[in-house]
Amino acid sequence: MVGRRWSFGVFIGALVVTHFLLHLSLGIGSAAPDLLTVAALLAARRLRGGAAAAVGCVLGVLQDALALSGFGAGAVALTVVSYLGARSRDLFEGESSGFILLYLLLGTWLYRALVFGLTLHLASTGAVSTLLLGGIGQAVYAALAGLVCLAIFRAAGGEA
Amino acid sequence: MLDYDGTRRDRRREGALAGGMLLLAFFLLLVPAGYQQVVRQGLRRTVLRPFLAVQAVVAKRRSQMVELAQLRAQRDSLASLVAAQAALWEENRQLRALLVLGDRLGRTFIPAEVLRVGLVGGDGTFLLSVGTAQGIDVGSPVITPEGLLGVVREVDRHTAQAIDWTDPDFRAGAMTEDGEVYGIAEAWRGRSREEDVLVMTGAPFHSDVRPGRRIVTSGRGGIYPRGIPLGIVAGIESADTGWRKSYLVQPAVRPEGAAHVLVGVGRNGSRDLSPYWDVSAPPDTLAGTSGNSRFRGSPQGEDDGG
């Protein structure tokens, strides 16, 4: 049990490192999936609400360190999303691929929507269509990438 | 990892912890920009430092892998600008020496690599492979052979963070290339990032700038040198009311296509780069100067680089 917890923790850490490698070190930009939100959401399903919020806050602050405007918006959004992710276990139990895909999709899109709302005052004109179209596309991309990563983790023996 | 057992006391404690984290996050969101910058820089210099170090290596390798012809063309364009700047610097140095102002200026622009992070909420932000060690400062303009890309906002020792013209905070004093109409250039959001353009606001109501006219930096504000292309007028913005006109400007530089740039070393706002882009604007009478080696006054509120 302890080994599984550790291996899952390493898996989450690997997702975070991969995220920053892709976005920051390699500079792939929006062509790379948002694995940071995926990591926060997957961790939230295994953590209590407070711990999930703390993880979300820390990861959100890290994300915000790379943007010059809207500092803190990512932290607020990821804290909320992670807490809701942890509490979602009260309502939904399930580890099936379909459920995880939907969970990651909704969580990632909610994160983007919250960031969009919190930084709306920064934009000269609104671009809701960007959130509705581009945001959903990015959320689907992140959810699929997260599902693939989770499948690889499970196949590697990290989890049954 | 802990399994959630759901007792009332635990729930209360978890709720309090989550609430505390949310408060902390809101605190970071609402804290003054100066404090936010300290936290950002602290994180970049510690936790994110390894990633930035890898980025520097990757940027070097990537530039070596670019198609040779394309690389040569870009380098030639940049080299000509650097060479032109070197001549200007030498001329300035001599003039300043004559005026006993001393040798305060070094080379004015240096080449750098651009890195896009592509994170949520950071569309208009990019990283540069140069920092304070190379003489870069906050407010240094970032240019390409096609024109103005953006301005440096935060600087570390070997890296810098900058905004491009799509950032909502971007402002630059602008004028038509003949110097007849002055205004302020800022971002105008399209439905998608690819549709973002510039808008020149604050132009006099009686002005009539035809589509196709080139818009360049006016040099007012002391951030951006005068004469750097911003774009081509595409038409009048639909929201054209009051005593001023606003013109939509098709930008000279698409941020997503900029890989190699020149970054200003130190303050460049008093310079005049008009000759390098064949801009023929007469001297700015409001600024009260005509030479490129004399300090120009800087009215507040024009180009502030954010």
Interface residues (C-beta under 8 A of the other chain):
Chain A: R5 F8 G9 F20 L21 H23 L24 S25 L26 G27 I28 G29 S30 A31 A32 D34 A43 R46 L47 R48 G49 G50 A51 A52 A53 A54 G56 C57 G60 V61 L62 Q63 D64 A65 L66 A67 L68 S69 G70 F71 G72 A73 G74 A75 V76 T79 V80 Y83 A86 R89 D90 Y111 R112 V115 F116 L118 T119 L122 A123 S124 T125 G126 A127 S129 T130 L133 G134
Chain B: M1 L2 Y4 G6 D10 R11 R13 E14 G15 A16 L17 A18 M21 L22 L24 A25 F26 F27 L28 L29 L30 V31 A33 Q36 V39 R40 L43 R44 V47 L48 F51 L52 V54 Q55 V58 A59 R62 L115 R116 V117 G118 L119 V120 G121 G122 G124 T125 L127 R153 E154 Q161 I163 D167 P168 D169 E186 A187 W188 R189 G190 R191 S192 R193 G306
